[in-house]
Each structure stands twice: as C-alpha cells, then as structure tokens.
Amino acid sequence: MKEKLNKDIILRSVFFVPAHVDKFFDKAVESDADALAFDLEDGVPSDTKESARTSLSLKLSKKALSYPVLVRVNARETGLFEKDVTAMILHCVNGFIFPKVKTAQDITYFANLLSELEEKNKIKKGKYLIFPLIETAEAILNVLEIAKASERIAGLIFGHEDFLLDLQARHAADANNLLVPRMMLAIAARAAGIQPIDTPYLQLKDLKGCAKYVRESRKLGFSGMLVLHPAQIEVVNDGYAPSKEEIKRAEKIVALSEEAKMNNRSIAFADGKFIAPPILKQARLLLDMARKINKGNKCEKK
C-alpha cells in the first residue's frame, strides 16, 4: 500500500500523462510509477485545453487513485492557470507542477492562491504541494530563492527543452551542455531540503540509454526524473533506488561504526578503509532512502 505524498516521500519516477487522451490515463493508473503527473500544458493542443481540463476533472472525480497525483497546469500568463488549479482542487490531487516559474515572487503568488482555495473549500491548510518547473535562464539564476520561497515546495523539476530554447542553445548528444543548470538545480534543492527531479530522457525506446542517463543523473544528486513512457518506469525506479550491494555495504559500515563505538574506539574501518564521518552519514542516508522507497506512496482525498 502506498503512503500519502509528503516531503519525505521519494519520487523516483514521475510519469507525465497528457490529460486529453483517455487511453493514456487508463494505462497510467495501472503503472508502477511513484507518482502520476497529468499534463494540462505543453502535452495538450491549445484548442483542446478547456476540454482536457473538464475531462481530467471528471476522471479524477470518478476514480480514487492509490498514487500521488500531480497536475501540471498552464502558465500564469496564459489566462488558464487559475481555472486549472480551481478545477483540480477538490479531487485526489496532492500537488501542482507550476511551469515557467522565474522568481520567488511567482511561488508566493501560487502559494497564496492555494491557501485561499484551501480555506474556501475547508481543506487542511498546506495540503497541496508545489513542484516548480525550472526551465528558463532566469529561473536557474534564481533557483535557490525559488527553492526556499514556500514551505509547500517539495521538489524542483528541471525542464531542458524550454531551457535550451530560452538559452538559444542546441541539443548535445551527451547532454554535457546541461550539466551546469542541472547541478545548480540539484544543489539548490538539496540546500533547501527538497527533492531534485531531473528532466526526462527523450529516446523512449532506448532503455539502455535511459539506464545510463539515470546513473549519471543520480551521480549529480537527483533523486528521480520525469518519465514519458511506461517502458521507462522500471528502469528509472531501479536506477534511483539503492542497489542490494549498496545497501549491504551501508549496513556493514553502520554496523562496524556501532561496534567501534561500543568498544570505545574512535576509529572504524571497512575493507581496510577509514570510515570518516561523511561516509557514515552517507551510509545512514542511503539506508533511510531504501526504507522510504519500500514504504511507497498513497494518495489521500480531502
């Protein structure tokens, strides 16, 4: 059984689903993703946005999902933003992905709107979480302020396509031109105590390439990523989860450190290597991550 979404839940795979396609909705709710993100923005043609909102609202009202549910609404300047948020507020939605965020002031506006809607609808204050989508040069330069702008923020998401467009940059096969903004986002998220969620891997049928991308993403500090195809979910979930070997080694490090402490020894070694305080802390964090992943997530209605 999955647990209610909160800031302690690790989202390895956030499965993006266009809100206007019924068959995608049906497949998504049967997936093993850690969270579902129904898209009302770029994934929906401009002439079907109103009907997509109505359709998604109806589907969510009829089906109780055992997943954390996020909704990516349209940007504030489109005139659709408030309608999107208001339509979703009473359903099994845990949080919102806000696109085109540029400053901390944007987050303040979003958070205030959620507070007003919660009060109006007699919903527990602070229920709805915020996941800012960082996808512009200005947002990257303001990323730490954005990350700390509201207690509602549970994670930062990097969107590379709009970022490259804003930067007037080009795609690179090895994605090295995205290392700096991805690192800046990961650093800011960790500094704020929230999750860094990476941009999706677009070669949907290349699962080996996806696995490699996840390994590199994890090395940068990301805890999860957006997923665009069901086939990627298992690869992504496995890649961001501690391996059996990592867990075994972490348990060994903790056990040896505890043994040394019990024997009044200030120094402990694992496989001949000194267990420095950061190594011990990393081992404990890894074991804590494994426990959180095993607990899973659950969507809770109002």
C-alpha positions in Angstrom: 0.0 0.0 0.0 1.3 3.4 -0.9 1.6 6.3 1.6 0.2 9.8 1.4 2.5 12.2 -0.5 4.6 14.4 1.7 8.1 15.9 1.6 9.6 12.7 2.9 8.4 10.5 0.1 11.0 9.9 -2.6 9.6 10.2 -6.1 11.9 8.3 -8.4 9.6 8.2 -11.4 7.0 11.0 -12.1 5.0 9.7 -15.1 3.8 12.5 -17.3 0.4 11.8 -18.9 -1.4 14.2 -21.4 -4.7 14.9 -19.8 -6.7 14.8 -23.0 -6.1 11.2 -24.1 -8.3 8.7 -22.3 -6.2 5.6 -23.1 -3.1 7.3 -21.6 -5.0 7.9 -18.4 -6.1 4.2 -18.2 -2.5 3.0 -18.8 -1.0 5.4 -16.3 -3.2 4.4 -13.4 -2.0 0.8 -13.9 1.7 1.7 -14.0 4.3 1.3 -11.3 5.3 4.9 -11.3 5.9 6.6 -7.9 3.7 9.5 -9.0 1.4 10.5 -11.9 1.6 13.9 -13.4 -1.4 14.8 -15.5 -0.4 17.4 -18.0 -2.7 20.3 -19.0 0.1 22.4 -20.5 2.5 21.5 -23.4 1.2 18.0 -23.7 -2.3 19.2 -24.7 -3.1 21.0 -28.0 -4.1 24.6 -27.5 -7.6 24.1 -28.9 -8.4 21.2 -26.5 -7.1 22.7 -23.2 -10.6 23.6 -21.9 -12.0 20.1 -22.8 -8.8 18.4 -21.4 -9.4 20.2 -18.0 -13.0 19.1 -17.9 -12.2 15.6 -18.9 -9.4 15.2 -16.3 -11.6 16.7 -13.6 -14.3 14.2 -14.4 -11.9 11.2 -14.5 -10.3 12.2 -11.2 -13.8 12.6 -9.6 -14.8 9.1 -10.5 -11.6 7.2 -9.7 -9.8 7.0 -6.4 -6.1 6.5 -7.2 -3.5 4.9 -5.0 -0.8 7.1 -6.4 0.4 10.5 -5.5 -1.2 12.7 -8.2 0.3 15.9 -9.6 -1.1 18.2 -12.2 0.9 20.4 -14.5 -1.2 23.5 -15.0 -0.8 26.1 -17.7 1.5 29.0 -17.1 0.1 32.0 -15.2 0.3 34.4 -18.2 -1.9 32.1 -20.3 -5.1 33.0 -18.5 -5.8 29.3 -17.9 -3.8 29.0 -14.7 -6.4 29.9 -12.1 -9.1 27.8 -13.9 -6.8 24.8 -14.0 -5.9 25.0 -10.3 -9.5 25.7 -9.2 -10.9 22.7 -11.2 -8.4 20.3 -9.7 -8.5 21.4 -6.0 -11.3 19.1 -4.8 -10.1 15.9 -6.4 -7.4 13.4 -5.4 -4.6 15.8 -6.2 -1.6 16.1 -4.0 0.3 18.9 -5.7 0.8 21.1 -8.7 3.7 21.4 -11.1 3.9 25.1 -12.0 5.6 25.8 -15.3 7.6 28.9 -16.4 8.5 29.8 -12.8 11.1 32.6 -12.9 11.2 34.1 -9.4 10.4 33.5 -5.8 7.5 36.0 -6.2 5.9 33.6 -8.7 5.9 30.9 -5.9 4.4 33.4 -3.4 1.5 34.0 -5.8 1.0 30.3 -6.3 1.1 29.5 -2.6 -1.3 32.3 -1.7 -3.8 31.1 -4.3 -3.6 27.5 -2.9 -4.1 28.9 0.6 -7.2 30.8 -0.5 -8.7 27.8 -2.2 -8.0 25.6 0.8 -9.7 28.0 3.1 -12.6 28.5 0.8 -13.2 24.7 0.4 -12.4 23.8 4.1 -9.3 21.8 3.1 -6.5 21.4 5.6 -4.0 24.3 5.2 -0.9 23.3 3.4 -2.3 20.1 1.8 -1.3 20.9 -1.7 2.4 20.8 -2.5 4.3 22.8 -5.1 6.8 21.5 -7.7 8.3 24.4 -9.6 9.3 23.6 -13.1 12.7 25.3 -13.7 13.0 25.8 -17.4 14.4 29.3 -18.1 17.7 31.0 -17.7 16.2 33.5 -15.2 14.8 30.6 -13.1 18.2 28.9 -12.9 19.8 32.1 -11.7 17.1 32.4 -9.0 16.8 28.7 -8.3 17.9 28.8 -4.6 15.4 31.7 -3.8 12.7 29.7 -5.6 13.5 26.5 -3.7 13.1 28.3 -0.4 10.1 30.5 -1.3 7.4 28.4 0.3 7.1 25.5 2.8 4.8 23.9 0.2 7.7 23.2 -2.2 8.5 19.5 -2.1 10.8 19.4 -5.2 12.3 21.2 -8.1 11.9 19.8 -11.6 14.3 20.6 -14.5 12.8 21.1 -17.9 15.5 21.0 -20.5 13.6 21.7 -23.7 12.3 25.1 -22.8 15.6 25.9 -21.1 17.6 25.2 -24.3 15.1 27.4 -26.2 15.4 30.2 -23.7 19.2 30.0 -23.8 19.2 29.7 -27.6 21.3 26.7 -27.2 21.4 23.4 -29.2 20.9 19.8 -28.2 24.1 17.8 -27.5 24.2 14.0 -27.7 25.9 13.7 -24.4 23.8 16.4 -22.7 27.0 18.0 -21.4 25.7 21.4 -22.1 23.0 20.8 -19.5 25.4 19.8 -16.7 25.7 23.3 -15.2 22.0 24.1 -14.9 21.2 20.5 -13.7 23.9 20.8 -11.0 22.7 24.2 -9.9 19.2 22.9 -9.5 20.3 19.8 -7.6 22.5 21.9 -5.3 19.7 24.4 -4.6 17.1 21.6 -4.0 19.4 19.8 -1.5 20.3 23.1 0.2 16.6 23.7 0.7 15.9 20.2 1.9 13.7 19.2 -1.1 13.9 16.7 -4.0 15.7 17.5 -7.2 13.8 15.8 -10.1 15.6 15.5 -13.4 14.4 16.2 -17.0 13.1 13.3 -19.0 15.1 11.0 -21.3 13.5 11.5 -24.7 14.7 8.4 -26.5 11.7 6.5 -25.3 12.7 3.1 -26.8 16.4 3.2 -25.8 16.2 1.6 -22.3 19.9 1.0 -22.1 20.5 4.7 -22.8 17.8 5.6 -20.2 19.5 3.4 -17.6 22.9 5.2 -18.3 21.2 8.6 -18.1 19.7 7.7 -14.7 23.1 6.6 -13.4 24.6 9.9 -14.4 21.6 11.8 -13.0 22.0 10.1 -9.7 25.7 10.9 -9.6 24.6 14.6 -9.9 22.4 14.3 -6.9 19.0 13.8 -8.4 16.5 11.6 -6.6 14.2 11.0 -9.6 13.1 12.1 -13.0 10.2 12.7 -15.3 9.1 9.7 -17.3 7.3 9.9 -20.7 6.7 6.2 -21.5 5.6 3.3 -19.3 8.6 1.2 -20.5 11.0 3.6 -18.8 9.4 3.3 -15.3 11.1 0.1 -14.2 14.5 1.3 -15.4 14.1 4.6 -13.7 12.8 3.1 -10.4 15.6 0.6 -10.2 18.2 3.2 -11.2 17.3 5.7 -8.5 16.9 3.1 -5.8 19.9 1.9 -3.8 21.1 -1.5 -5.1 21.4 -4.6 -3.0 25.2 -4.2 -3.0 24.9 -0.6 -1.9 22.5 -1.5 0.9 24.7 -4.4 2.1 27.8 -2.1 2.2 25.9 0.7 4.0 24.7 -1.8 6.6 28.3 -3.0 7.1 29.6 0.5 7.5 27.0 1.3 10.1 27.5 -2.0 12.0 31.3 -1.6 12.1 30.9 2.0 13.3 28.5 1.0 16.0 30.8 -1.9 17.1 33.7 0.5 17.4 31.6 2.9 19.4 30.6 0.2 21.8 34.2 -0.8 22.3 35.2 2.8 23.0 37.2 3.0 19.7 37.0 6.3 17.9 38.1 4.9 14.6 36.4 2.2 12.4 37.5 0.6 9.2 35.5 -1.1 6.4 37.5 -3.3 4.0 40.7 -1.6 5.2 39.4 1.9 4.6 38.8 4.5 7.3 35.1 5.2 7.9 35.1 9.0 8.0 32.1 10.8 9.5 30.7 11.8 6.0 31.0 8.2 4.9 29.0 7.0 7.9 26.4 9.7 7.3 26.1 8.8 3.6 25.5 5.2 4.6 22.7 6.1 7.0 21.1 8.4 4.4 21.2 5.5 1.8 19.6 3.1 4.3 17.0 5.7 5.1 16.3 6.2 1.4 15.8 2.5 0.9 13.3 2.4 3.8 11.3 5.3 2.4 11.2 3.8 -1.1 10.0 0.5 0.3 7.1 2.3 2.2 5.7 3.7 -1.1 3.1 6.4 -1.5 -0.6 6.8 -1.2 -3.0 9.5 -2.4 -5.3 10.8 0.2 -8.6 12.6 -0.6 -9.9 15.6 1.2 
